[in-house]
Amino acid sequence: MKIGFVSLGCSKNLVDTEKTIGIFKANGYEIVNSPEKADVIVINTCGFIESAKEEAINTILEMAEYKKKNCKFLVVMGCLVERYKKELEKEIPEVDLYIKYSEYNTLWEQIQNLLHKEDKLDNSNKYSNFDEIEERVISTGDNFAYLKIADGCSNRCTYCAIPYIRGPQKSRNIEDILKEANKLANEGYKEIILIAQDTTKYGIDIYGKPQLAELLKELCKIEKIHWIRFLYAYPETIDDELIQVVKENEKICKYFDIPIQHISDRVLKMMNRQSDGVSIRKLIQKLRKEIPEVVIRTTVMVGFPGETKEDFEELYNFVKEAKFDKLGCFAYSKEDGTPAARIKEQIHPMTKKSRYNKIMSLQQEISKENLQKQIGKEVEILIEDKTYDGRTYVGRTSMDVPDIDGIAYLNTDKNIQIGDFVKAKVIDVSNYDLICSI
């Protein structure tokens, strides 16, 4: 049987998809990239915010059309199913099997029962612990891989549905993470990107205290890994030890992805965030003092219920003064079952859109200004591709996360292999990208 996959949502979801692909491949199934060729289509859905839910439903309906042609079975798994399984079964009966996130330990058993309804199967499930499955097919190319160090979240921000979908934080133990990291390094992956809903709280549930700094020190001992970075570092758990580990180890990218969400103490309190405006400002100052070359990325949310004009102006002025290297903005999305959804003072959609546009327009100017400062500097680039005409190499610096940040174009007559690291000089910038030369 030929199996096709569609993975939606975040990088943590993608790792789950890669494990599922790995299980199919290990059991002799052929993996195909085109839904037209697939006997079975598996969709891993996101259910985080309204736009993600719409994308997931549209994708399910689109893939259901292939059942009229070649596809025999349609399987839908993941976060959307966790939240709305009964409704989906009723509204989209074309799907043969819905698998909730909380049912992943029986995922393979359920799939086998579907594909081999007429056969008598051995009901022993060797994939009964999804977290420990070693079969995984990396889908992000040959140069980098995501490494999930924890799942779920215990922060309970009032706008977020993740704890209701994936439960409280569940960290993996350091030994299992290092084993997987060594495996990835031996397979040739040069960059490891650590992911969790909150990487800075990694290990608290197992070891009683944050262990990200300790984990990073151990990962730096793996010789074949060139770059290590971690995403989603909540501000209240970034301590002096973590800053020093990043500062002192060459392999760790000097890149902090810190989702602050807001700067108004009033809004932060309504969001049930653990940091306040003063501590956020102090942290950014400290990072820039301790690591002068640091790149700081953040995300902010506009239109949270009860956000006043004054709250928004405080956020706008802070973005203007902080001059973040990278910034993403989200308009608040009202999510079923969350405390914020019950707040009466919901913001009008047009106001949310206006505030979003103002922040992004401001950040565009800041990004241009920040990029201009890179001209003349030497950077290290991981070469990942070539342009269509074959004349220019395309890659990333340590300042850029794949599929999120900018890229670097390298003009040279030298023959460079894809996957090589090269030193180059920034000679120009374009939008969010660098133009470089050896």
C-alpha positions as a Markdown table, in Angstrom:
| # | Residue | x | y | z |
|---|---|---|---|---|
| 1 | Met | 0.0 | 0.0 | 0.0 |
| 2 | Lys | 1.1 | 3.6 | -0.8 |
| 3 | Ile | 0.7 | 6.1 | 2.0 |
| 4 | Gly | 0.6 | 9.9 | 1.6 |
| 5 | Phe | 0.9 | 12.4 | 4.5 |
| 6 | Val | -0.2 | 16.0 | 5.1 |
| 7 | Ser | 1.2 | 17.6 | 8.3 |
| 8 | Leu | -0.4 | 20.9 | 9.5 |
| 9 | Gly | 0.5 | 23.2 | 12.4 |
| 10 | Cys | 3.6 | 23.5 | 14.4 |
| 11 | Ser | 7.0 | 21.8 | 14.4 |
| 12 | Lys | 5.9 | 19.7 | 17.4 |
| 13 | Asn | 3.1 | 18.3 | 15.3 |
| 14 | Leu | 5.6 | 17.7 | 12.5 |
| 15 | Val | 7.7 | 15.5 | 14.7 |
| 16 | Asp | 4.6 | 13.4 | 15.5 |
| 17 | Thr | 4.0 | 13.1 | 11.7 |
| 18 | Glu | 7.6 | 12.0 | 11.1 |
| 19 | Lys | 7.2 | 9.3 | 13.7 |
| 20 | Thr | 4.0 | 8.0 | 12.1 |
| 21 | Ile | 5.7 | 8.0 | 8.7 |
| 22 | Gly | 8.6 | 6.1 | 10.3 |
| 23 | Ile | 6.2 | 3.4 | 11.7 |
| 24 | Phe | 4.6 | 2.9 | 8.2 |
| 25 | Lys | 8.0 | 2.7 | 6.5 |
| 26 | Ala | 9.4 | 0.3 | 9.1 |
| 27 | Asn | 6.5 | -2.0 | 8.4 |
| 28 | Gly | 7.0 | -2.1 | 4.7 |
| 29 | Tyr | 4.6 | 0.5 | 3.4 |
| 30 | Glu | 5.6 | 2.8 | 0.5 |
| 31 | Ile | 5.6 | 6.5 | 1.3 |
| 32 | Val | 4.5 | 8.8 | -1.6 |
| 33 | Asn | 4.5 | 12.6 | -1.9 |
| 34 | Ser | 1.4 | 13.0 | -4.1 |
| 35 | Pro | -2.2 | 12.4 | -2.9 |
| 36 | Glu | -3.1 | 11.2 | -6.4 |
| 37 | Lys | -0.8 | 8.2 | -5.9 |
| 38 | Ala | -1.8 | 7.3 | -2.3 |
| 39 | Asp | -4.0 | 4.3 | -1.3 |
| 40 | Val | -4.1 | 5.8 | 2.2 |
| 41 | Ile | -3.9 | 9.5 | 3.1 |
| 42 | Val | -3.0 | 10.5 | 6.7 |
| 43 | Ile | -3.6 | 14.1 | 7.8 |
| 44 | Asn | -2.1 | 15.4 | 11.1 |
| 45 | Thr | -4.2 | 18.4 | 12.1 |
| 46 | Cys | -3.8 | 21.5 | 14.2 |
| 47 | Gly | -6.5 | 22.9 | 16.4 |
| 48 | Phe | -4.7 | 25.7 | 18.1 |
| 49 | Ile | -6.5 | 28.8 | 16.7 |
| 50 | Glu | -9.5 | 29.5 | 14.4 |
| 51 | Ser | -7.4 | 29.9 | 11.2 |
| 52 | Ala | -5.6 | 26.6 | 11.9 |
| 53 | Lys | -9.0 | 24.8 | 12.4 |
| 54 | Glu | -10.3 | 26.2 | 9.2 |
| 55 | Glu | -7.2 | 25.1 | 7.3 |
| 56 | Ala | -7.5 | 21.6 | 8.8 |
| 57 | Ile | -11.1 | 21.2 | 7.8 |
| 58 | Asn | -10.5 | 22.5 | 4.3 |
| 59 | Thr | -7.6 | 20.1 | 4.0 |
| 60 | Ile | -9.7 | 17.1 | 5.1 |
| 61 | Leu | -12.4 | 18.0 | 2.6 |
| 62 | Glu | -9.8 | 18.4 | -0.1 |
| 63 | Met | -8.3 | 15.0 | 0.6 |
| 64 | Ala | -11.7 | 13.4 | 0.8 |
| 65 | Glu | -12.1 | 14.2 | -2.9 |
| 66 | Tyr | -9.3 | 11.7 | -3.6 |
| 67 | Lys | -11.4 | 8.9 | -2.1 |
| 68 | Lys | -13.6 | 9.2 | -5.2 |
| 69 | Lys | -10.6 | 8.3 | -7.3 |
| 70 | Asn | -7.7 | 6.2 | -6.0 |
| 71 | Cys | -7.6 | 6.6 | -2.2 |
| 72 | Lys | -9.1 | 3.8 | -0.3 |
| 73 | Phe | -8.7 | 5.1 | 3.3 |
| 74 | Leu | -8.6 | 8.5 | 4.8 |
| 75 | Val | -7.1 | 8.9 | 8.4 |
| 76 | Val | -7.2 | 12.1 | 10.4 |
| 77 | Met | -5.2 | 12.5 | 13.6 |
| 78 | Gly | -4.0 | 15.2 | 15.9 |
| 79 | Cys | -5.1 | 18.3 | 17.9 |
| 80 | Leu | -8.3 | 19.1 | 16.0 |
| 81 | Val | -9.5 | 15.5 | 16.5 |
| 82 | Glu | -8.7 | 15.7 | 20.2 |
| 83 | Arg | -11.0 | 18.7 | 20.6 |
| 84 | Tyr | -13.8 | 17.9 | 18.1 |
| 85 | Lys | -13.8 | 14.1 | 17.4 |
| 86 | Lys | -17.6 | 13.6 | 17.8 |
| 87 | Glu | -18.4 | 16.7 | 15.7 |
| 88 | Leu | -16.0 | 15.7 | 12.9 |
| 89 | Glu | -17.3 | 12.1 | 12.8 |
| 90 | Lys | -20.8 | 13.5 | 12.3 |
| 91 | Glu | -20.0 | 16.3 | 9.8 |
| 92 | Ile | -17.3 | 14.6 | 7.7 |
| 93 | Pro | -18.2 | 10.8 | 7.6 |
| 94 | Glu | -15.9 | 10.4 | 4.5 |
| 95 | Val | -13.0 | 10.0 | 7.0 |
| 96 | Asp | -12.5 | 6.3 | 7.8 |
| 97 | Leu | -10.6 | 6.8 | 11.1 |
| 98 | Tyr | -10.2 | 9.7 | 13.5 |
| 99 | Ile | -7.4 | 9.4 | 16.1 |
| 100 | Lys | -7.2 | 11.8 | 19.0 |
| 101 | Tyr | -3.8 | 13.0 | 20.3 |
| 102 | Ser | -4.6 | 11.2 | 23.6 |
| 103 | Glu | -5.0 | 7.9 | 21.7 |
| 104 | Tyr | -1.5 | 8.0 | 20.1 |
| 105 | Asn | -0.3 | 5.0 | 22.2 |
| 106 | Thr | -2.9 | 2.9 | 20.2 |
| 107 | Leu | -2.4 | 4.7 | 16.9 |
| 108 | Trp | -0.7 | 1.9 | 15.1 |
| 109 | Glu | -3.2 | -0.7 | 16.4 |
| 110 | Gln | -6.1 | 1.4 | 15.2 |
| 111 | Ile | -4.6 | 1.9 | 11.8 |
| 112 | Gln | -3.8 | -1.8 | 11.4 |
| 113 | Asn | -7.4 | -2.7 | 12.4 |
| 114 | Leu | -8.7 | -0.3 | 9.7 |
| 115 | Leu | -6.4 | -1.5 | 6.9 |
| 116 | His | -6.8 | -5.2 | 7.6 |
| 117 | Lys | -10.4 | -5.4 | 8.7 |
| 118 | Glu | -10.8 | -8.9 | 7.2 |
| 119 | Asp | -7.5 | -10.3 | 8.7 |
| 120 | Lys | -6.9 | -11.8 | 12.1 |
| 121 | Leu | -4.2 | -9.6 | 13.6 |
| 122 | Asp | -1.8 | -10.1 | 16.4 |
| 123 | Asn | -3.2 | -7.5 | 18.9 |
| 124 | Ser | 0.2 | -7.0 | 20.6 |
| 125 | Asn | 1.1 | -3.3 | 20.0 |
| 126 | Lys | 4.8 | -2.8 | 19.9 |
| 127 | Tyr | 4.2 | 1.0 | 19.5 |
| 128 | Ser | 2.3 | 1.3 | 22.8 |
| 129 | Asn | 4.4 | 4.3 | 23.9 |
| 130 | Phe | 4.4 | 6.9 | 21.2 |
| 131 | Asp | 6.9 | 9.1 | 23.0 |
| 132 | Glu | 9.6 | 6.4 | 22.9 |
| 133 | Ile | 9.1 | 5.4 | 19.2 |
| 134 | Glu | 12.5 | 5.5 | 17.5 |
| 135 | Glu | 11.2 | 5.1 | 14.0 |
| 136 | Arg | 11.2 | 8.6 | 12.4 |
| 137 | Val | 11.5 | 9.9 | 8.9 |
| 138 | Ile | 12.9 | 13.5 | 8.9 |
| 139 | Ser | 10.9 | 15.6 | 6.4 |
| 140 | Thr | 12.8 | 18.8 | 6.7 |
| 141 | Gly | 15.7 | 18.0 | 4.3 |
| 142 | Asp | 19.2 | 16.9 | 5.0 |
| 143 | Asn | 20.6 | 19.7 | 7.1 |
| 144 | Phe | 18.5 | 20.2 | 10.2 |
| 145 | Ala | 16.0 | 18.3 | 12.4 |
| 146 | Tyr | 13.6 | 19.2 | 15.2 |
| 147 | Leu | 14.2 | 17.5 | 18.5 |
| 148 | Lys | 11.1 | 17.5 | 20.8 |
| 149 | Ile | 12.2 | 17.6 | 24.4 |
| 150 | Ala | 8.8 | 17.9 | 26.0 |
| 151 | Asp | 5.1 | 17.9 | 25.1 |
| 152 | Gly | 2.1 | 19.6 | 26.7 |
| 153 | Cys | 2.1 | 22.7 | 28.8 |
| 154 | Ser | 1.4 | 23.6 | 32.4 |
| 155 | Asn | 1.4 | 27.4 | 32.1 |
| 156 | Arg | -2.4 | 27.8 | 31.7 |
| 157 | Cys | -2.4 | 31.1 | 29.8 |
| 158 | Thr | -6.0 | 32.1 | 29.7 |
| 159 | Tyr | -6.2 | 32.4 | 25.9 |
| 160 | Cys | -4.5 | 29.1 | 25.1 |
| 161 | Ala | -6.1 | 25.7 | 24.4 |
| 162 | Ile | -2.8 | 23.7 | 24.4 |
| 163 | Pro | -3.2 | 22.3 | 28.0 |
| 164 | Tyr | -6.7 | 21.2 | 27.1 |
| 165 | Ile | -5.4 | 19.4 | 23.9 |
| 166 | Arg | -2.1 | 18.0 | 25.0 |
| 167 | Gly | -2.3 | 18.1 | 28.8 |
| 168 | Pro | 0.3 | 19.3 | 31.3 |
| 169 | Gln | 4.0 | 19.4 | 30.5 |
| 170 | Lys | 5.6 | 16.0 | 30.0 |
| 171 | Ser | 9.4 | 16.2 | 29.7 |
| 172 | Arg | 11.5 | 13.5 | 28.1 |
| 173 | Asn | 14.5 | 12.3 | 30.2 |
| 174 | Ile | 17.9 | 13.6 | 29.2 |
| 175 | Glu | 19.3 | 10.2 | 28.3 |
| 176 | Asp | 16.6 | 9.6 | 25.6 |
| 177 | Ile | 17.1 | 13.1 | 24.2 |
| 178 | Leu | 20.8 | 12.6 | 23.9 |
| 179 | Lys | 20.4 | 9.2 | 22.3 |
| 180 | Glu | 18.1 | 10.7 | 19.6 |
| 181 | Ala | 20.5 | 13.7 | 19.1 |
| 182 | Asn | 23.4 | 11.3 | 18.6 |
| 183 | Lys | 21.4 | 9.3 | 16.1 |
| 184 | Leu | 20.5 | 12.5 | 14.2 |
| 185 | Ala | 24.1 | 13.7 | 14.2 |
| 186 | Asn | 25.4 | 10.3 | 12.9 |
| 187 | Glu | 22.8 | 10.5 | 10.1 |
| 188 | Gly | 24.3 | 13.8 | 9.0 |
| 189 | Tyr | 22.0 | 16.5 | 10.5 |
| 190 | Lys | 24.2 | 19.5 | 11.3 |
| 191 | Glu | 21.6 | 21.7 | 13.1 |
| 192 | Ile | 19.4 | 20.5 | 16.0 |
| 193 | Ile | 16.4 | 22.6 | 16.9 |
| 194 | Leu | 15.0 | 21.9 | 20.4 |
| 195 | Ile | 11.3 | 22.4 | 20.6 |
| 196 | Ala | 8.6 | 22.2 | 23.3 |
| 197 | Gln | 5.6 | 24.4 | 24.2 |
| 198 | Asp | 8.0 | 26.0 | 26.8 |
| 199 | Thr | 11.6 | 24.9 | 26.4 |
| 200 | Thr | 12.8 | 26.9 | 29.4 |
| 201 | Lys | 10.6 | 24.8 | 31.8 |
| 202 | Tyr | 12.1 | 21.6 | 30.4 |
| 203 | Gly | 12.7 | 19.0 | 33.1 |
| 204 | Ile | 10.8 | 20.6 | 36.0 |
| 205 | Asp | 8.2 | 17.8 | 36.0 |
| 206 | Ile | 11.0 | 15.1 | 36.1 |
| 207 | Tyr | 13.9 | 16.7 | 38.0 |
| 208 | Gly | 12.1 | 19.3 | 40.1 |
| 209 | Lys | 14.0 | 22.2 | 38.5 |
| 210 | Pro | 14.6 | 23.5 | 34.9 |
| 211 | Gln | 17.2 | 21.4 | 33.1 |
| 212 | Leu | 17.6 | 23.2 | 29.7 |
| 213 | Ala | 21.0 | 24.6 | 30.5 |
| 214 | Glu | 22.2 | 21.1 | 31.6 |
| 215 | Leu | 20.8 | 19.5 | 28.5 |
| 216 | Leu | 22.4 | 22.1 | 26.2 |
| 217 | Lys | 25.8 | 21.5 | 27.8 |
| 218 | Glu | 25.5 | 17.7 | 27.1 |
| 219 | Leu | 24.4 | 18.3 | 23.5 |
| 220 | Cys | 27.4 | 20.5 | 22.9 |
| 221 | Lys | 29.6 | 17.4 | 23.5 |
| 222 | Ile | 28.2 | 15.8 | 20.3 |
| 223 | Glu | 31.0 | 16.5 | 17.8 |
| 224 | Lys | 29.1 | 16.2 | 14.6 |
| 225 | Ile | 26.4 | 18.8 | 15.5 |
| 226 | His | 27.4 | 22.3 | 14.3 |
| 227 | Trp | 24.5 | 24.4 | 15.4 |
| 228 | Ile | 22.1 | 24.0 | 18.4 |
| 229 | Arg | 19.1 | 26.3 | 19.0 |
| 230 | Phe | 16.0 | 26.2 | 21.2 |
| 231 | Leu | 12.7 | 27.8 | 20.5 |
| 232 | Tyr | 9.8 | 29.1 | 22.7 |
| 233 | Ala | 11.8 | 30.3 | 25.8 |
| 234 | Tyr | 9.4 | 31.9 | 28.2 |
| 235 | Pro | 10.9 | 35.0 | 29.8 |
| 236 | Glu | 10.3 | 34.2 | 33.5 |
| 237 | Thr | 12.5 | 31.0 | 33.3 |
| 238 | Ile | 15.5 | 32.5 | 31.4 |
| 239 | Asp | 18.0 | 32.6 | 34.2 |
| 240 | Asp | 21.7 | 33.6 | 34.5 |
| 241 | Glu | 22.8 | 29.9 | 34.1 |
| 242 | Leu | 21.0 | 29.5 | 30.8 |
| 243 | Ile | 22.4 | 32.9 | 29.5 |
| 244 | Gln | 26.0 | 31.9 | 30.4 |
| 245 | Val | 25.6 | 28.4 | 28.7 |
| 246 | Val | 24.5 | 30.1 | 25.5 |
| 247 | Lys | 27.2 | 32.7 | 25.8 |
| 248 | Glu | 30.0 | 30.3 | 26.4 |
| 249 | Asn | 29.3 | 27.5 | 23.9 |
| 250 | Glu | 30.1 | 28.2 | 20.3 |
| 251 | Lys | 27.7 | 25.5 | 19.0 |
| 252 | Ile | 24.6 | 27.2 | 20.5 |
| 253 | Cys | 23.2 | 29.9 | 18.3 |
| 254 | Lys | 23.0 | 33.3 | 20.0 |
| 255 | Tyr | 19.3 | 33.3 | 19.3 |
| 256 | Phe | 16.5 | 33.7 | 21.9 |
| 257 | Asp | 12.9 | 33.1 | 20.8 |
| 258 | Ile | 10.9 | 34.7 | 23.7 |
| 259 | Pro | 7.1 | 34.9 | 23.3 |
| 260 | Ile | 6.3 | 37.9 | 25.6 |
| 261 | Gln | 2.7 | 38.4 | 24.2 |
| 262 | His | 2.3 | 41.9 | 25.7 |
| 263 | Ile | 4.0 | 44.5 | 27.9 |
| 264 | Ser | 1.0 | 46.0 | 29.7 |
| 265 | Asp | 0.9 | 44.6 | 33.3 |
| 266 | Arg | -2.9 | 44.7 | 33.2 |
| 267 | Val | -3.1 | 42.6 | 30.0 |
| 268 | Leu | -0.4 | 40.2 | 31.1 |
| 269 | Lys | -2.3 | 39.6 | 34.4 |
| 270 | Met | -5.5 | 38.9 | 32.5 |
| 271 | Met | -3.5 | 36.5 | 30.3 |
| 272 | Asn | -2.2 | 34.7 | 33.4 |
| 273 | Arg | 1.3 | 35.3 | 32.2 |
| 274 | Gln | 4.0 | 34.9 | 34.9 |
| 275 | Ser | 6.1 | 37.9 | 33.8 |
| 276 | Asp | 5.5 | 41.6 | 34.0 |
| 277 | Gly | 6.6 | 44.6 | 32.0 |
| 278 | Val | 9.5 | 45.5 | 34.3 |
| 279 | Ser | 11.0 | 42.0 | 34.3 |
| 280 | Ile | 10.6 | 41.7 | 30.4 |
| 281 | Arg | 12.5 | 45.0 | 29.9 |
| 282 | Lys | 15.3 | 43.9 | 32.4 |
| 283 | Leu | 15.7 | 40.5 | 30.6 |
| 284 | Ile | 16.1 | 42.1 | 27.2 |
| 285 | Gln | 18.7 | 44.6 | 28.6 |
| 286 | Lys | 20.6 | 41.7 | 30.3 |
| 287 | Leu | 20.6 | 39.6 | 27.2 |
| 288 | Arg | 22.0 | 42.4 | 25.1 |
| 289 | Lys | 24.6 | 43.3 | 27.7 |
| 290 | Glu | 25.8 | 39.7 | 28.3 |
| 291 | Ile | 25.7 | 38.6 | 24.6 |
| 292 | Pro | 26.2 | 41.7 | 22.4 |
| 293 | Glu | 25.6 | 39.7 | 19.2 |
| 294 | Val | 22.3 | 38.2 | 20.5 |
| 295 | Val | 19.3 | 37.9 | 18.2 |
| 296 | Ile | 16.0 | 38.3 | 20.0 |
| 297 | Arg | 12.8 | 37.1 | 18.4 |
| 298 | Thr | 9.4 | 37.6 | 20.1 |
| 299 | Thr | 5.7 | 37.2 | 19.5 |
| 300 | Val | 3.0 | 39.6 | 20.7 |
| 301 | Met | -0.8 | 39.4 | 20.8 |
| 302 | Val | -3.2 | 42.3 | 20.0 |
| 303 | Gly | -6.9 | 42.4 | 20.6 |
| 304 | Phe | -6.9 | 40.3 | 23.8 |
| 305 | Pro | -10.3 | 40.8 | 25.5 |
| 306 | Gly | -10.3 | 44.0 | 27.5 |
| 307 | Glu | -7.2 | 45.4 | 25.8 |
| 308 | Thr | -7.7 | 49.2 | 25.9 |
| 309 | Lys | -6.4 | 51.8 | 23.5 |
| 310 | Glu | -3.9 | 52.7 | 26.2 |
| 311 | Asp | -2.7 | 49.1 | 26.6 |
| 312 | Phe | -2.2 | 48.8 | 22.9 |
| 313 | Glu | -0.3 | 52.1 | 22.8 |
| 314 | Glu | 2.0 | 50.9 | 25.5 |
| 315 | Leu | 2.7 | 47.7 | 23.5 |
| 316 | Tyr | 3.3 | 49.7 | 20.3 |
| 317 | Asn | 5.7 | 52.1 | 22.0 |
| 318 | Phe | 7.6 | 49.2 | 23.6 |
| 319 | Val | 8.0 | 47.5 | 20.2 |
| 320 | Lys | 9.3 | 50.8 | 18.9 |
| 321 | Glu | 11.8 | 51.2 | 21.7 |
| 322 | Ala | 12.9 | 47.5 | 22.0 |
| 323 | Lys | 13.7 | 47.1 | 18.3 |
| 324 | Phe | 13.4 | 43.3 | 18.3 |
| 325 | Asp | 15.5 | 41.6 | 15.6 |
| 326 | Lys | 12.4 | 39.5 | 14.7 |
| 327 | Leu | 8.8 | 39.8 | 15.7 |
| 328 | Gly | 5.6 | 38.0 | 14.9 |
| 329 | Cys | 2.2 | 39.4 | 15.8 |
| 330 | Phe | -1.1 | 37.5 | 16.3 |
| 331 | Ala | -4.6 | 38.8 | 16.7 |
| 332 | Tyr | -6.4 | 37.2 | 19.6 |
| 333 | Ser | -8.5 | 34.1 | 18.6 |
| 334 | Lys | -11.4 | 33.2 | 20.8 |
| 335 | Glu | -10.9 | 29.5 | 21.7 |
| 336 | Asp | -13.6 | 27.2 | 23.1 |
| 337 | Gly | -13.2 | 26.3 | 26.8 |
| 338 | Thr | -10.5 | 28.9 | 27.6 |
| 339 | Pro | -11.0 | 31.4 | 30.4 |
| 340 | Ala | -10.4 | 34.3 | 28.0 |
| 341 | Ala | -13.3 | 33.2 | 25.8 |
| 342 | Arg | -15.6 | 34.0 | 28.7 |
| 343 | Ile | -14.4 | 37.6 | 29.2 |
| 344 | Lys | -17.2 | 40.0 | 28.1 |
| 345 | Glu | -15.1 | 42.8 | 26.7 |
| 346 | Gln | -14.2 | 41.0 | 23.4 |
| 347 | Ile | -12.5 | 43.3 | 20.9 |
| 348 | His | -14.1 | 44.0 | 17.5 |
| 349 | Pro | -12.4 | 42.1 | 14.6 |
| 350 | Met | -11.7 | 45.4 | 12.7 |
| 351 | Thr | -10.0 | 46.8 | 15.8 |
| 352 | Lys | -7.9 | 43.7 | 16.1 |
| 353 | Lys | -6.9 | 43.9 | 12.4 |
| 354 | Ser | -6.0 | 47.5 | 12.7 |
| 355 | Arg | -3.8 | 47.0 | 15.7 |
| 356 | Tyr | -2.2 | 44.0 | 14.0 |
| 357 | Asn | -1.4 | 46.0 | 10.9 |
| 358 | Lys | 0.1 | 48.9 | 13.0 |
| 359 | Ile | 2.5 | 46.5 | 14.8 |
| 360 | Met | 3.6 | 44.7 | 11.7 |
| 361 | Ser | 4.1 | 48.0 | 9.8 |
| 362 | Leu | 6.2 | 49.3 | 12.6 |
| 363 | Gln | 8.2 | 46.0 | 12.8 |
| 364 | Gln | 8.9 | 46.1 | 9.1 |
| 365 | Glu | 10.7 | 49.4 | 9.4 |
| 366 | Ile | 12.6 | 48.1 | 12.5 |
| 367 | Ser | 13.6 | 44.9 | 10.6 |
| 368 | Lys | 15.0 | 47.0 | 7.7 |
| 369 | Glu | 16.9 | 49.1 | 10.1 |
| 370 | Asn | 18.3 | 46.1 | 11.9 |
| 371 | Leu | 19.3 | 44.3 | 8.7 |
| 372 | Gln | 21.1 | 47.4 | 7.4 |
| 373 | Lys | 23.5 | 47.1 | 10.4 |
| 374 | Gln | 24.6 | 43.7 | 9.1 |
| 375 | Ile | 26.1 | 45.1 | 5.9 |
| 376 | Gly | 29.9 | 44.7 | 6.0 |
| 377 | Lys | 29.8 | 42.0 | 8.7 |
| 378 | Glu | 31.2 | 38.5 | 8.3 |
| 379 | Val | 28.6 | 35.7 | 8.8 |
| 380 | Glu | 28.6 | 31.9 | 8.7 |
| 381 | Ile | 26.0 | 30.4 | 6.2 |
| 382 | Leu | 24.7 | 26.9 | 6.1 |
| 383 | Ile | 24.2 | 26.3 | 2.4 |
| 384 | Glu | 20.8 | 24.6 | 1.7 |
| 385 | Asp | 19.9 | 25.1 | -1.9 |
| 386 | Lys | 20.5 | 27.0 | -5.2 |
| 387 | Thr | 18.3 | 29.4 | -7.1 |
| 388 | Tyr | 16.5 | 28.1 | -10.1 |
| 389 | Asp | 19.1 | 29.5 | -12.5 |
| 390 | Gly | 21.8 | 27.8 | -10.5 |
| 391 | Arg | 23.9 | 31.0 | -10.2 |
| 392 | Thr | 23.2 | 31.7 | -6.5 |
| 393 | Tyr | 23.5 | 29.6 | -3.4 |
| 394 | Val | 20.7 | 29.9 | -0.8 |
| 395 | Gly | 21.2 | 29.3 | 2.9 |
| 396 | Arg | 20.7 | 30.6 | 6.5 |
| 397 | Thr | 22.9 | 32.2 | 9.1 |
| 398 | Ser | 22.6 | 31.3 | 12.8 |
| 399 | Met | 20.4 | 34.4 | 13.1 |
| 400 | Asp | 17.6 | 32.6 | 11.1 |
| 401 | Val | 15.2 | 29.8 | 12.0 |
| 402 | Pro | 14.1 | 27.8 | 8.9 |
| 403 | Asp | 10.7 | 28.6 | 7.5 |
| 404 | Ile | 10.2 | 31.5 | 10.0 |
| 405 | Asp | 13.0 | 34.0 | 9.4 |
| 406 | Gly | 14.9 | 35.3 | 6.4 |
| 407 | Ile | 17.5 | 33.6 | 4.2 |
| 408 | Ala | 20.9 | 34.5 | 2.8 |
| 409 | Tyr | 21.8 | 34.6 | -0.9 |
| 410 | Leu | 25.5 | 33.9 | -1.6 |
| 411 | Asn | 27.0 | 34.9 | -5.0 |
| 412 | Thr | 30.3 | 33.1 | -5.7 |
| 413 | Asp | 32.0 | 31.2 | -8.6 |
| 414 | Lys | 33.3 | 28.7 | -6.1 |
| 415 | Asn | 31.9 | 25.2 | -6.1 |
| 416 | Ile | 30.1 | 24.6 | -2.8 |
| 417 | Gln | 28.4 | 21.5 | -1.6 |
| 418 | Ile | 24.8 | 21.7 | -0.2 |
| 419 | Gly | 25.2 | 21.3 | 3.5 |
| 420 | Asp | 28.5 | 23.1 | 3.8 |
| 421 | Phe | 29.1 | 25.9 | 6.2 |
| 422 | Val | 30.9 | 28.9 | 4.6 |
| 423 | Lys | 32.1 | 32.3 | 5.8 |
| 424 | Ala | 30.9 | 35.2 | 3.8 |
| 425 | Lys | 30.5 | 39.0 | 4.0 |
| 426 | Val | 27.1 | 40.8 | 3.9 |
| 427 | Ile | 27.1 | 43.2 | 1.0 |
| 428 | Asp | 23.4 | 44.2 | 0.8 |
| 429 | Val | 20.0 | 43.4 | 2.2 |
| 430 | Ser | 16.6 | 42.9 | 0.7 |
| 431 | Asn | 13.4 | 42.9 | 2.8 |
| 432 | Tyr | 14.2 | 40.2 | 5.4 |
| 433 | Asp | 17.1 | 38.6 | 3.6 |
| 434 | Leu | 20.9 | 39.0 | 3.3 |
| 435 | Ile | 22.9 | 39.3 | 0.1 |
| 436 | Cys | 26.4 | 37.9 | 0.7 |
| 437 | Ser | 29.7 | 37.4 | -1.1 |
| 438 | Ile | 32.8 | 35.3 | -0.3 |
